[in-house]
Amino acid sequence: MKHLLNFSVYENTDVLSDDKTGSFEDIGCDGVELLTGYGEIPESHVELASAVHLPYAADWYSSWNEEEVPECDYDTARFLMYGTSREDIVNNLTQAISVASSLNPPYGVLHAGSVRLSDIMKRQDNSDDKRILNSFCEMVNTVVSEFSGNRPPFRLAFENLWWPGLRMTEGWEISYFEKKMEFDEWGICLDTGHLLNCIPEIYCEEDAVNSLRTVFEDYTDDIIEKICTVHLHMSTSSEYRNSFRDRSMDDGLTDDFMIKVNEHIGNIDQHRPFNTPGCRELVEILNPDYVTHELNSSFSEDSLEDFRLQRAHFGRN
């Protein structure tokens, strides 16, 4: 099992030089899961990358299904929706996968959920999951058909969210993907924090560990076999999830609205480190090939130190 740190092409690698924390070898880090983009990957990042996370978009569903989307410029549309049409989405995701393939990664993470931008600050339910996943499978199959042999250049690891789509609270989505996906090179990136955001009554770390253990112990062997990597972090955000007020996008994608969106997402999806060794038991149930300690957010003042603390629960080989 390899332990990775999340990092992106938009960050300066100088921040990884930390005299207090030590080198990657000192803290037991086997490399980074690199969030890539649509342009050439800097050489300074290439040598660090042990896996990749493809660009993500909050609301690709609306563009894919030719629904009305908010007005914005091309770069904003690509960032939020992969574009404003099916053609945009196919071109942009094909480009993103092609760029990442230069690293020859063992997998590339792709978010498998979507929420309408107008609903992004409203409460969600589970009623849309299959509708979203049907479009996701259609979208991904179309993109993969652009590559030689109708196969992606590396395994695509579908990541669960708390938005409609892949949630992994029960794992039924595995059999759904097996019926819908037209290629074999896919797996699951199980994000523990995102899963916790789907579960009620998560107020402390004990709640988080116990609830995740209950979910994981109910997974069948077929489900666990498909989990090739884990994003390990914790959110205990039930108090916020139970109390926030719905907010509408009355004036479009204004700067004020996007600031509120980012604050809202950060309050739900906290990306905090586990402070107790219970997280090791959770990972051992899933037995993935990779664990990315995904710990950068407003709740994490020092992601390298947080990596060191969470990584320490697993010992050293």
C-alpha positions as CSV (number, residue, x, y, z in Angstrom):
1,M,0.0,0.0,0.0
2,K,1.4,3.4,-1.0
3,H,0.7,6.6,0.9
4,L,0.3,9.7,-1.2
5,L,-0.1,13.4,-0.5
6,N,-2.6,15.4,-2.6
7,F,-1.1,18.2,-4.6
8,S,-1.9,20.2,-7.7
9,V,-0.2,21.7,-10.8
10,Y,-1.4,25.1,-9.6
11,E,0.7,25.0,-6.4
12,N,4.4,25.8,-6.1
13,T,6.5,22.8,-5.2
14,D,8.4,25.1,-2.8
15,V,5.7,24.6,-0.2
16,L,6.7,20.9,0.0
17,S,10.1,21.9,1.4
18,D,9.5,22.0,5.1
19,D,12.4,21.8,7.5
20,K,10.1,21.1,10.5
21,T,8.2,18.2,8.9
22,G,11.1,16.7,6.9
23,S,11.5,15.1,3.5
24,F,8.9,12.8,1.8
25,E,11.0,9.9,3.0
26,D,11.0,11.2,6.6
27,I,7.2,11.4,6.7
28,G,6.5,8.2,4.9
29,C,5.2,9.7,1.7
30,D,5.5,7.8,-1.5
31,G,4.7,10.7,-3.8
32,V,1.7,12.9,-4.7
33,E,-1.7,12.3,-6.3
34,L,-1.4,15.3,-8.7
35,L,-4.4,17.3,-9.7
36,T,-3.8,18.0,-13.3
37,G,-5.4,20.5,-15.7
38,Y,-5.6,21.0,-19.4
39,G,-2.1,22.3,-20.1
40,E,1.4,20.9,-20.0
41,I,2.5,19.6,-16.6
42,P,5.5,21.5,-15.2
43,E,8.6,19.4,-15.0
44,S,8.9,20.2,-11.3
45,H,5.6,18.4,-10.7
46,V,6.2,15.4,-13.0
47,E,8.9,13.9,-10.8
48,L,6.6,14.0,-7.8
49,A,3.5,12.4,-9.4
50,S,2.6,8.9,-8.4
51,A,-1.0,9.1,-9.5
52,V,-3.3,11.8,-10.9
53,H,-6.6,13.5,-10.1
54,L,-8.3,14.7,-13.3
55,P,-10.0,18.2,-13.3
56,Y,-13.4,18.2,-11.8
57,A,-16.6,20.2,-12.5
58,A,-19.6,20.7,-10.2
59,D,-22.3,20.7,-12.8
60,W,-21.4,18.7,-16.0
61,Y,-24.9,17.1,-16.0
62,S,-26.7,20.3,-17.2
63,S,-24.3,20.8,-20.1
64,W,-24.3,17.2,-21.1
65,N,-28.1,17.1,-21.2
66,E,-28.3,20.5,-23.0
67,E,-30.1,22.2,-20.1
68,E,-29.9,25.9,-19.5
69,V,-26.7,26.9,-17.7
70,P,-25.6,30.3,-16.2
71,E,-23.9,32.7,-18.5
72,C,-20.1,32.9,-18.1
73,D,-16.9,33.0,-20.1
74,Y,-15.3,29.9,-21.6
75,D,-12.7,29.4,-18.8
76,T,-15.3,29.6,-16.1
77,A,-17.6,27.3,-18.0
78,R,-14.8,24.7,-18.3
79,F,-14.0,25.0,-14.6
80,L,-17.6,24.7,-13.4
81,M,-19.2,22.5,-16.1
82,Y,-16.5,21.2,-18.4
83,G,-18.1,23.5,-21.0
84,T,-21.5,24.4,-22.2
85,S,-22.2,21.6,-24.6
86,R,-21.6,17.9,-25.1
87,E,-18.9,18.8,-27.7
88,D,-17.1,21.0,-25.1
89,I,-17.2,18.2,-22.5
90,V,-15.9,15.5,-24.8
91,N,-13.1,17.8,-26.0
92,N,-12.1,19.0,-22.6
93,L,-12.2,15.7,-20.8
94,T,-10.3,14.0,-23.7
95,Q,-7.7,16.7,-23.5
96,A,-7.4,16.4,-19.7
97,I,-6.9,12.6,-19.9
98,S,-4.4,13.0,-22.7
99,V,-2.4,15.5,-20.7
100,A,-2.4,13.3,-17.6
101,S,-1.4,10.2,-19.7
102,S,2.1,11.7,-20.2
103,L,2.7,10.7,-16.5
104,N,1.8,7.1,-17.2
105,P,-0.2,7.0,-13.9
106,P,-1.7,3.8,-12.4
107,Y,-5.0,5.6,-12.1
108,G,-6.7,9.0,-12.6
109,V,-9.5,10.1,-10.3
110,L,-12.7,11.4,-11.8
111,H,-15.6,12.8,-9.7
112,A,-18.8,10.9,-10.4
113,G,-21.4,13.3,-9.1
114,S,-23.0,16.5,-10.3
115,V,-25.2,19.2,-8.8
116,R,-26.9,22.0,-10.7
117,L,-25.2,25.3,-9.9
118,S,-28.5,26.8,-9.0
119,D,-28.9,24.0,-6.3
120,I,-25.4,23.9,-5.1
121,M,-26.3,25.7,-1.8
122,K,-29.5,23.7,-1.3
123,R,-30.2,20.5,0.5
124,Q,-30.0,17.4,-1.7
125,D,-31.7,14.0,-1.5
126,N,-30.9,10.6,-3.1
127,S,-33.6,10.7,-5.8
128,D,-31.4,11.8,-8.5
129,D,-28.5,9.3,-8.1
130,K,-29.4,6.9,-11.0
131,R,-30.3,9.7,-13.3
132,I,-26.9,11.3,-12.7
133,L,-25.0,8.1,-13.0
134,N,-26.8,7.2,-16.3
135,S,-25.5,10.4,-17.8
136,F,-22.1,9.9,-16.2
137,C,-21.7,6.5,-17.8
138,E,-22.8,7.9,-21.1
139,M,-20.4,10.8,-20.9
140,V,-17.4,8.7,-19.8
141,N,-18.1,6.0,-22.4
142,T,-18.2,8.7,-25.1
143,V,-14.9,10.3,-24.0
144,V,-13.2,6.9,-23.8
145,S,-14.3,6.1,-27.3
146,E,-12.0,8.9,-28.5
147,F,-9.0,6.8,-27.4
148,S,-7.3,4.0,-29.3
149,G,-9.2,0.7,-28.9
150,N,-12.0,2.4,-27.0
151,R,-9.9,2.2,-23.8
152,P,-8.6,4.9,-21.6
153,P,-4.8,5.2,-21.3
154,F,-5.0,4.5,-17.6
155,R,-7.5,3.3,-15.1
156,L,-10.3,5.8,-14.3
157,A,-11.1,5.8,-10.6
158,F,-14.6,7.2,-10.0
159,E,-14.8,9.2,-6.8
160,N,-17.9,9.4,-4.6
161,L,-19.4,12.8,-3.5
162,W,-22.2,13.9,-1.3
163,W,-23.9,15.5,-4.4
164,P,-26.2,13.3,-6.6
165,G,-24.5,10.5,-8.3
166,L,-21.9,8.1,-6.8
167,R,-22.2,8.2,-3.0
168,M,-21.1,4.7,-1.9
169,T,-23.3,4.6,1.2
170,E,-24.3,1.1,0.2
171,G,-22.2,0.3,-2.8
172,W,-25.0,-0.6,-5.3
173,E,-23.3,1.6,-7.8
174,I,-20.6,-1.0,-8.6
175,S,-23.1,-3.4,-10.2
176,Y,-24.6,-0.4,-12.0
177,F,-21.2,0.6,-13.5
178,E,-20.6,-3.0,-14.5
179,K,-23.7,-3.0,-16.6
180,K,-23.2,0.5,-18.1
181,M,-19.4,0.9,-18.6
182,E,-18.2,-0.1,-22.0
183,F,-14.6,-0.6,-20.9
184,D,-12.9,-2.6,-18.1
185,E,-10.3,-0.1,-16.9
186,W,-12.2,1.5,-14.1
187,G,-12.3,1.4,-10.4
188,I,-13.5,3.3,-7.3
189,C,-11.7,6.1,-5.4
190,L,-13.5,5.9,-2.0
191,D,-13.4,9.3,-0.3
192,T,-14.1,8.9,3.4
193,G,-14.9,12.5,4.0
194,H,-17.4,12.7,1.2
195,L,-19.0,9.6,2.4
196,L,-19.3,11.0,5.9
197,N,-21.1,14.1,4.4
198,C,-23.8,11.7,3.3
199,I,-24.4,10.2,6.7
200,P,-26.5,12.0,9.4
201,E,-25.4,12.5,13.0
202,I,-21.6,12.9,12.5
203,Y,-20.5,15.3,15.2
204,C,-17.1,13.9,16.3
205,E,-14.3,11.5,15.3
206,E,-15.9,8.6,17.2
207,D,-19.1,9.1,15.1
208,A,-17.1,9.2,11.9
209,V,-15.0,6.0,12.6
210,N,-18.0,4.0,13.8
211,S,-20.3,5.1,10.9
212,L,-17.6,4.4,8.3
213,R,-16.9,1.0,9.8
214,T,-20.6,0.1,9.6
215,V,-20.8,1.0,6.0
216,F,-17.5,-0.7,5.0
217,E,-18.4,-4.0,6.9
218,D,-21.6,-4.2,4.8
219,Y,-19.7,-3.9,1.5
220,T,-19.4,-7.2,-0.4
221,D,-16.2,-8.6,-1.7
222,D,-17.1,-7.5,-5.2
223,I,-17.5,-3.9,-4.0
224,I,-14.2,-3.9,-2.1
225,E,-12.4,-5.4,-5.0
226,K,-13.2,-2.4,-7.1
227,I,-11.8,0.1,-4.6
228,C,-8.3,0.8,-5.9
229,T,-7.6,3.9,-3.9
230,V,-8.9,5.8,-0.9
231,H,-9.0,9.5,-0.1
232,L,-8.5,9.5,3.6
233,H,-9.8,12.5,5.6
234,M,-12.6,13.4,8.0
235,S,-15.6,15.7,8.1
236,T,-17.8,16.0,11.2
237,S,-20.1,18.6,9.7
238,S,-23.6,17.4,10.8
239,E,-24.2,20.5,12.9
240,Y,-23.6,22.7,9.9
241,R,-25.5,20.4,7.5
242,N,-28.5,20.5,9.9
243,S,-28.5,24.3,10.3
244,F,-27.6,26.0,7.0
245,R,-30.2,27.9,5.1
246,D,-30.8,27.3,1.4
247,R,-29.4,30.0,-0.8
248,S,-30.5,30.7,-4.4
249,M,-28.5,31.9,-7.3
250,D,-30.7,34.8,-8.0
251,D,-28.2,37.1,-9.7
252,G,-26.1,34.4,-11.6
253,L,-22.5,33.5,-11.0
254,T,-21.5,36.7,-9.2
255,D,-18.3,36.9,-7.2
256,D,-20.4,37.1,-4.0
257,F,-22.3,34.0,-4.8
258,M,-19.1,32.0,-5.6
259,I,-17.5,33.2,-2.4
260,K,-20.5,31.9,-0.5
261,V,-20.4,28.6,-2.4
262,N,-16.7,28.0,-1.5
263,E,-17.4,28.8,2.1
264,H,-20.4,26.4,2.1
265,I,-18.5,23.6,0.5
266,G,-15.6,24.1,3.0
267,N,-18.0,23.9,6.0
268,I,-19.4,20.6,4.7
269,D,-16.2,19.0,3.4
270,Q,-13.7,19.8,6.0
271,H,-10.7,17.6,5.0
272,R,-9.5,17.2,8.6
273,P,-7.0,14.5,9.6
274,F,-8.0,11.5,11.8
275,N,-6.4,11.9,15.2
276,T,-6.9,8.3,16.4
277,P,-5.6,5.0,14.9
278,G,-9.2,4.0,14.1
279,C,-8.6,5.2,10.6
280,R,-6.1,2.4,10.0
281,E,-8.7,-0.2,10.7
282,L,-11.0,1.4,8.2
283,V,-8.4,1.4,5.4
284,E,-7.5,-2.2,6.2
285,I,-11.1,-3.3,5.6
286,L,-10.9,-1.8,2.1
287,N,-7.3,-2.9,1.4
288,P,-6.6,-0.4,-1.4
289,D,-3.4,-0.2,-3.4
290,Y,-3.1,3.6,-2.6
291,V,-4.1,5.9,0.2
292,T,-4.1,9.6,-0.5
293,H,-4.1,11.7,2.7
294,E,-6.3,14.5,1.3
295,L,-5.9,17.2,3.9
296,N,-5.8,20.6,2.4
297,S,-8.6,23.0,3.3
298,S,-9.4,25.9,5.5
299,F,-9.5,23.5,8.4
300,S,-5.9,22.3,7.8
301,E,-3.4,25.0,8.5
302,D,-0.4,22.8,7.7
303,S,-1.2,19.9,5.3
304,L,2.3,18.5,5.5
305,E,2.1,18.3,9.3
306,D,-1.4,16.8,9.1
307,F,-0.1,14.2,6.6
308,R,2.6,13.3,9.1
309,L,0.2,12.9,11.9
310,Q,-2.4,10.8,10.0
311,R,0.3,8.8,8.3
312,A,1.8,7.9,11.7
313,H,-1.3,5.8,12.5
314,F,-0.2,3.2,9.8
315,G,3.4,2.7,11.1
316,R,6.3,2.2,8.7
317,N,7.2,-0.9,6.7
